[in-house]
Amino acid sequence: MKKSRILAGIWMLFLVLAYLVSASITIGIAAVATVLLCFFCFFLSIAMKNKVTCYFEVPDMAEKEQQVYGKLIFENHSLLPAGRLRAELLFQNLLTGEKEICHLDSMAAGKEKTETKWSVCSNCCGAIRISVQKLLVSDMLGLFLSEQKLNISDTMIVLPEMKTVEVQVGDSFTTDWESIQYSEQKKGDDPGETFGIREYQPGDSTKMIHWKISQKLGELYVKEPGLPVENAVLLFFETAKLTGDSRTSDQAELMEKLISVSENLTEKGMHHKIGWYDQKKEQLCMEEIDSADNLAQIIHGLLSLERKEKTFTGLQEYAQKYQEQPFGHILYFTAEDPGNLADLFAWQCSFQTVRPGEDVGILLI
């Protein structure tokens, strides 16, 4: 626009000087016509404000490192032509926080639609939000400009690359008196379940004597009570950012590991939960996964999880509710240093941290 105005000014100055030198009626008419054309362009830019809209045609999903193409369609609702159109597009990977801006130029005659192609390629999985930040509409000569603030967006999913993971879940030692599962490694205090049989010792309660076995073996034997445990698995994905030393790709790598672990547990028929702290809603979220369909239904939401700078982690939020929702095994997917949180959970359940760059071929929890 600046260049167009400079050229228009030079042309007008040339006409004025030429008219002063020659007093030519033709040059005078040309000068008046130029002024009228500038006025027309000015009023055209005002009349075209908010008369142009746009919308997307976006692919639903793509693979990592795949070049995909979409369209931005401009629609001119006015009878007047829109000389020049420029849309500012923002591509943002919600999971990693990566951003890229590009500009698309087009023209649209009165009551017409025109489309412009764009392309995007991401090296990381995640939900790519494509939005139009603003739309600039100028006259045919590019002298005057009107700006429209828009809130138009759409989302495309870049699918995660599944990792080869083998998860082996051991016995839990997390006591839960409401659980129907019992430890196979440790006795407890629940007489409703028998952990094992041993010889009677002085001080043992007579209520625990196993009379049938005692009669058969000719000696007194007692039943050892069982220990009710919570053997459920929690996969917790950290969305808080405490330090600035992590890579933008770390979140994508961790998400691929989490989904791969969840898929492996599902294949083994092990029900589990995926938890995270939603930074937008500011609340702790948990989803139960008992089938491949459950996992598929929440992948879009998982890939859209935004990371935010905080003074506390999502795991700290969960730690306050641990007694209400105990888990026998916790896998913590984080780019942050868990610090003393690992020690806090270590004596309550089986706790393991999964970090970026670490091999997760076999996980023992």
Backbone hydrogen bonds, N-H to C=O, Kabsch-Sander energy under -0.5 kcal/mol:
donor,donor_aa,acceptor,acceptor_aa,energy
5,R,1,M,-2.2
6,I,2,K,-2.1
7,L,3,K,-2.3
8,A,4,S,-2.3
9,G,5,R,-2.4
10,I,6,I,-2.5
11,W,7,L,-2.4
12,M,8,A,-2.3
13,L,9,G,-2.5
14,F,10,I,-2.3
15,L,11,W,-2.1
16,V,12,M,-2.2
17,L,13,L,-2.4
18,A,14,F,-2.5
19,Y,15,L,-2.3
20,L,16,V,-2.3
21,V,17,L,-1.9
22,S,18,A,-2.6
23,A,19,Y,-3.0
28,G,24,S,-1.9
29,I,25,I,-2.7
30,A,26,T,-2.2
31,A,27,I,-2.2
32,V,28,G,-2.4
33,A,29,I,-2.7
34,T,30,A,-2.0
35,V,31,A,-2.1
36,L,32,V,-2.6
37,L,33,A,-2.4
38,C,34,T,-2.0
39,F,35,V,-2.2
40,F,36,L,-2.4
41,C,37,L,-2.3
42,F,38,C,-2.1
43,F,39,F,-2.5
44,L,40,F,-2.2
45,S,41,C,-2.0
46,I,42,F,-1.5
47,A,43,F,-2.5
48,M,44,L,-1.9
49,K,46,I,-1.0
51,K,48,M,-2.1
53,T,75,E,-2.3
55,Y,73,I,-1.7
57,E,71,K,-2.1
62,A,157,I,-2.3
65,E,122,S,-3.6
66,Q,63,E,-1.5
67,Q,65,E,-0.5
68,V,66,Q,-0.7
68,V,120,V,-2.4
70,G,118,W,-2.5
71,K,57,E,-2.1
72,L,116,T,-2.5
73,I,55,Y,-2.9
73,I,71,K,-0.5
74,F,72,L,-0.6
74,F,114,T,-3.4
75,E,53,T,-3.0
76,N,112,E,-2.7
77,H,51,K,-2.9
77,H,75,E,-0.7
82,A,108,A,-3.4
83,G,81,P,-0.8
83,G,138,S,-0.5
84,R,138,S,-1.7
85,L,106,S,-2.9
86,R,136,L,-2.2
87,A,104,L,-2.7
88,E,134,K,-2.4
89,L,87,A,-0.7
89,L,102,C,-3.0
90,L,131,S,-2.8
91,F,89,L,-0.5
91,F,100,E,-3.3
92,Q,90,L,-0.6
92,Q,129,R,-2.1
93,N,98,E,-2.5
94,L,92,Q,-0.9
94,L,127,A,-2.6
97,G,93,N,-3.0
100,E,91,F,-2.1
102,C,89,L,-2.1
104,L,87,A,-2.3
106,S,85,L,-2.2
108,A,82,A,-1.8
111,K,78,S,-2.1
112,E,109,A,-1.4
114,T,74,F,-2.4
116,T,72,L,-2.1
118,W,70,G,-2.2
120,V,68,V,-2.1
126,G,158,V,-2.1
127,A,303,L,-2.0
128,I,126,G,-0.6
128,I,156,M,-3.6
129,R,92,Q,-3.1
129,R,127,A,-0.8
130,I,128,I,-0.6
130,I,154,D,-3.2
131,S,90,L,-2.1
131,S,129,R,-0.6
132,V,152,I,-2.5
133,Q,88,E,-2.6
133,Q,131,S,-0.7
134,K,88,E,-0.7
135,L,148,Q,-2.5
136,L,86,R,-3.2
137,V,135,L,-0.5
137,V,146,S,-2.9
138,S,84,R,-2.5
139,D,144,F,-1.3
142,G,139,D,-0.7
146,S,137,V,-2.7
148,Q,135,L,-2.8
150,L,133,Q,-1.2
150,L,148,Q,-0.6
152,I,132,V,-0.8
154,D,130,I,-2.0
156,M,128,I,-2.3
157,I,60,D,-2.4
158,V,126,G,-3.1
159,L,62,A,-2.6
159,L,157,I,-0.7
162,M,160,P,-0.7
165,V,163,K,-0.9
166,E,361,G,-1.9
168,Q,166,E,-0.5
168,Q,363,L,-3.2
169,V,167,V,-0.5
170,G,168,Q,-0.6
175,T,173,F,-0.8
176,D,228,P,-1.9
179,S,176,D,-1.9
181,Q,229,V,-0.5
183,S,227,L,-2.6
188,G,225,P,-2.3
190,D,226,G,-2.5
193,E,190,D,-1.5
195,F,193,E,-0.6
195,F,224,E,-3.7
196,G,224,E,-1.0
198,R,222,V,-2.1
200,Y,220,L,-2.5
204,D,201,Q,-2.4
208,M,205,S,-1.3
209,I,206,T,-1.2
210,H,221,Y,-3.1
211,W,209,I,-1.1
214,S,210,H,-2.4
215,Q,211,W,-2.6
216,K,212,K,-1.9
217,L,213,I,-2.7
218,G,214,S,-1.7
219,E,214,S,-0.6
222,V,198,R,-2.8
223,K,208,M,-3.2
224,E,196,G,-3.3
226,G,190,D,-1.9
226,G,193,E,-2.4
229,V,181,Q,-2.4
230,E,174,T,-2.7
231,N,229,V,-0.7
233,V,271,H,-0.5
234,L,329,H,-2.7
235,L,273,K,-2.9
236,F,234,L,-0.7
236,F,331,L,-2.9
237,F,235,L,-0.5
237,F,275,G,-2.9
238,E,236,F,-0.5
238,E,333,F,-2.6
241,K,308,K,-2.6
242,L,240,A,-0.6
250,D,247,R,-1.2
253,E,249,S,-2.3
254,L,250,D,-2.6
255,M,251,Q,-2.2
256,E,252,A,-2.0
257,K,253,E,-1.8
258,L,254,L,-2.6
259,I,255,M,-2.5
260,S,256,E,-1.9
261,V,257,K,-2.5
262,S,258,L,-2.6
263,E,259,I,-2.3
264,N,260,S,-2.0
265,L,261,V,-2.4
266,T,262,S,-2.3
267,E,263,E,-2.3
268,K,264,N,-1.3
269,G,266,T,-1.6
270,M,265,L,-2.7
271,H,269,G,-0.7
272,H,289,I,-1.9
273,K,233,V,-2.4
274,I,287,E,-2.4
275,G,235,L,-2.7
276,W,285,C,-2.1
277,Y,237,F,-0.6
278,D,276,W,-0.6
278,D,283,Q,-2.7
279,Q,277,Y,-0.7
282,E,278,D,-1.7
283,Q,278,D,-1.2
285,C,276,W,-3.1
287,E,274,I,-2.4
289,I,272,H,-3.5
290,D,288,E,-0.6
295,L,291,S,-1.7
296,A,292,A,-2.4
297,Q,293,D,-2.0
298,I,294,N,-1.0
298,I,295,L,-0.7
299,I,295,L,-0.8
300,H,296,A,-0.5
302,L,298,I,-2.5
303,L,299,I,-2.6
304,S,300,H,-0.6
304,S,301,G,-0.6
305,L,302,L,-1.4
307,R,94,L,-0.5
308,K,239,T,-2.0
310,K,241,K,-1.6
317,E,313,T,-1.2
318,Y,314,G,-1.9
319,A,315,L,-2.5
320,Q,316,Q,-1.1
321,K,318,Y,-1.7
322,Y,319,A,-1.0
324,E,321,K,-0.5
325,Q,321,K,-2.0
328,G,232,A,-1.0
329,H,232,A,-2.0
330,I,350,S,-3.1
331,L,234,L,-2.8
332,Y,330,I,-0.6
332,Y,352,Q,-2.9
333,F,236,F,-3.1
333,F,331,L,-0.7
334,T,332,Y,-0.8
334,T,354,V,-2.1
341,L,338,P,-1.7
342,A,339,G,-1.0
344,L,340,N,-2.0
345,F,341,L,-2.1
346,A,342,A,-1.6
347,W,343,D,-0.8
348,Q,345,F,-1.4
349,C,345,F,-2.6
350,S,328,G,-2.7
351,F,349,C,-0.7
352,Q,330,I,-2.3
354,V,332,Y,-3.3
355,R,353,T,-0.5
358,E,355,R,-1.4
363,L,166,E,-2.8
364,L,362,I,-0.5
365,I,168,Q,-2.6
365,I,363,L,-0.6
